């Protein structure tokens, strides 16, 4: 398994795309293959495609939430080159613990963090949305297919998208305010395997638009 690098690296085969500076305040959920220890994973990051059968890590980080975060709902299209093995660093059952997680990133995941003792203002398991929020680390396996290993097929996306089981049109996060949880939309970002388009961080729709230019 690759270990997360201390610094962002940029190679040519796998480019992560997130939010541009123009939309710096847009809440978004990004997918990264390399992260810094504080999960400040903004900008382009890249690694070569893994060898067939190799185990690797994918990191999901949210930015610009600016609230007391109580949960997330989203899904991930890993494409044909990656297969999800397990989601780590997410709350486990029961709800009495740090929180609860339903589903997987591949099928659609719903995460709710425990409220702690709200009556006394103790919220130990909520997330500070003024900082980068590490949502999950997913363990994946690279395909043995040659096209995934030698980049004979390029620009394969790994897309953060909506969790269709809950009926929201976009990925969402939950904020705690005045005693209730409120859903807010977030933009799901995209990583590219064997990237050829010179993109900065963006959504898959914006990436696709580059092909028509």
C-alpha positions as a printed Julia matrix, in Angstrom:
213×3 Matrix{Float64}:
   0.0    0.0     0.0
   1.27   3.47   -0.78
   1.73   5.72    2.23
   0.31   9.27    2.06
   3.13  11.66    1.23
   3.98  14.53    3.56
   3.91  16.94    0.63
   1.74  17.11   -2.46
   3.37  15.55   -5.5
   2.63  16.1    -9.17
   3.31  13.42  -11.73
   1.73  13.04  -15.15
  -0.41   9.94  -15.0
  -3.09  10.64  -12.37
  -4.31  14.2   -11.81
  -6.76  15.18   -9.1
  -9.11  17.99   -9.92
 -10.86  20.15   -7.29
 -12.22  23.73   -7.02
 -10.67  26.69   -8.81
  -9.6   29.83   -7.0
 -12.57  31.64   -8.53
 -14.94  29.43   -6.5
 -12.77  29.24   -3.4
 -15.72  29.66   -1.04
 -17.86  26.96   -2.63
 -18.3   23.99   -0.27
 -16.9   20.9    -1.89
 -15.84  17.3    -1.3
 -12.57  16.38   -2.98
 -10.93  13.05   -3.79
  -7.15  12.83   -3.41
  -4.5   10.17   -3.89
  -1.86  12.15   -2.0
  -2.49  14.36    1.03
  -0.62  16.41    3.57
  -0.88  15.45    7.25
  -3.42  18.23    7.9
  -5.4   17.19    4.78
  -4.74  20.52    3.13
  -4.89  18.73   -0.22
  -5.84  21.61   -2.5
  -4.3   21.92   -5.95
  -3.24  19.31   -8.46
  -1.96  16.01   -7.07
  -0.91  12.96   -9.06
   0.56   9.48   -8.92
   1.09   6.88  -11.64
  -1.53   4.15  -12.0
  -0.77   1.26   -9.7
   0.38  -2.15  -10.82
  -2.35  -4.7   -11.43
  -3.74  -5.89   -8.11
  -1.88  -3.25   -6.09
  -3.59  -1.93   -2.96
  -3.79   1.85   -2.6
  -5.48   4.61   -0.59
  -7.95   7.3    -1.63
  -8.68  10.25    0.66
 -11.89  12.27    0.84
 -11.61  15.8     2.22
 -14.23  18.56    2.48
 -13.48  22.3     2.32
 -15.23  25.63    2.89
 -18.08  24.23    4.99
 -17.89  26.96    7.66
 -20.21  25.36   10.18
 -20.34  22.72   12.89
 -20.47  19.66   10.62
 -22.65  16.76   11.71
 -22.55  14.5     8.66
 -22.16  13.82    4.95
 -24.02  12.02    2.17
 -22.3   11.26   -1.13
 -21.15   8.46   -3.41
 -18.09   7.77   -5.56
 -17.84   6.46   -9.1
 -14.45   4.72   -8.98
 -14.53   3.79  -12.67
 -13.16   0.55  -14.14
  -9.6    0.91  -12.84
 -10.28   0.94   -9.09
 -12.28  -1.45   -6.9
 -13.28  -0.45   -3.37
 -12.11  -2.84   -0.65
 -13.04  -0.91    2.5
 -13.85   2.55    3.85
 -11.75   3.5     6.86
 -11.67   6.45    9.26
 -15.48   6.66    9.33
 -17.7    6.35   12.42
 -18.76   2.81   13.23
 -21.9    1.5    14.9
 -23.43   2.09   17.38
 -24.69   5.68   17.4
 -23.62   5.9    21.05
 -20.02   5.93   19.82
 -18.42   8.58   17.62
 -21.25   8.36   15.1
 -22.86   6.05   12.58
 -22.14   5.16    8.95
 -24.52   3.55    6.47
 -23.44   2.16    3.09
 -20.1    2.55    1.34
 -18.51   5.21   -0.81
 -19.05   2.99   -3.86
 -22.77   2.4    -3.28
 -23.55   5.65   -1.48
 -22.46   6.55    2.04
 -24.25   8.42    4.82
 -22.21   9.53    7.83
 -23.65  11.14   10.96
 -21.35  12.23   13.77
 -22.46  11.78   17.37
 -23.89  14.86   19.07
 -22.32  14.16   22.45
 -24.1   15.89   25.31
 -25.81  18.75   23.49
 -27.57  20.0    26.64
 -24.23  20.96   28.18
 -22.67  22.18   24.96
 -20.33  19.21   24.66
 -19.94  18.31   21.0
 -16.8   16.15   20.96
 -17.5   14.31   17.74
 -18.74  17.08   15.51
 -16.33  18.45   12.89
 -15.04  22.01   12.72
 -16.03  23.11    9.22
 -13.77  26.15    9.34
 -10.93  23.67    8.75
 -10.45  20.94    6.18
 -12.58  17.96    7.2
 -11.16  14.5     6.55
 -14.25  12.41    5.8
 -12.85   8.98    4.97
  -9.89   7.01    3.7
 -10.87   4.31    1.22
  -8.74   1.27    0.46
  -8.89   0.37   -3.23
  -7.32  -2.16   -5.57
  -6.0   -1.36   -9.03
  -7.35  -3.35  -11.96
  -5.14  -5.86  -13.76
  -6.5   -4.6   -17.1
  -3.72  -3.36  -19.33
  -5.58  -0.19  -20.33
  -5.68   0.87  -16.68
  -1.97   0.23  -16.22
  -0.42   1.62  -19.41
  -2.74   4.59  -20.05
  -3.83   3.33  -23.47
  -7.19   4.78  -22.35
  -6.77   8.24  -20.88
  -8.76  10.64  -18.71
 -10.62   8.04  -16.69
 -12.55   9.94  -13.99
 -13.04   9.1   -10.32
 -16.08  11.19   -9.42
 -17.58  12.32   -6.11
 -21.33  12.47   -6.77
 -24.75  12.41   -5.14
 -26.01   9.58   -2.96
 -29.12   8.59   -4.93
 -30.66   6.64   -2.04
 -31.44   9.87   -0.2
 -32.79  11.81   -3.17
 -30.39  14.75   -3.02
 -29.25  16.05   -6.44
 -25.71  16.76   -5.19
 -23.38  15.57   -2.44
 -24.52  17.13    0.83
 -23.2   17.93    4.28
 -25.13  18.56    7.49
 -24.66  21.56    9.76
 -25.79  21.81   13.37
 -27.59  25.07   14.08
 -30.17  26.08   16.72
 -30.64  22.48   17.79
 -31.3   20.94   14.37
 -29.29  19.48   11.49
 -29.63  21.29    8.17
 -28.64  19.85    4.77
 -26.44  21.95    2.49
 -25.29  21.13   -1.06
 -21.62  20.63   -1.85
 -19.81  20.24   -5.15
 -18.3   16.82   -5.74
 -14.87  16.94   -7.33
 -13.13  14.64   -9.78
  -9.8   12.84  -10.11
  -8.45  11.76  -13.48
  -6.46   8.6   -14.12
  -4.0    9.04  -16.99
  -4.94  12.69  -17.44
  -4.24  14.48  -20.72
  -6.28  17.66  -20.26
  -4.47  20.53  -18.47
  -7.08  21.07  -15.77
  -7.01  22.58  -12.33
  -9.34  21.35   -9.6
 -12.85  21.09  -10.97
 -16.05  19.07  -11.21
 -16.49  16.36  -13.84
 -18.88  18.55  -15.83
 -16.25  21.27  -16.11
 -13.59  18.71  -17.01
 -15.73  17.32  -19.84
 -16.23  20.83  -21.21
 -12.48  21.05  -21.85
 -12.76  18.41  -24.57
 -14.95  20.71  -26.68
 -12.49  23.6   -26.68
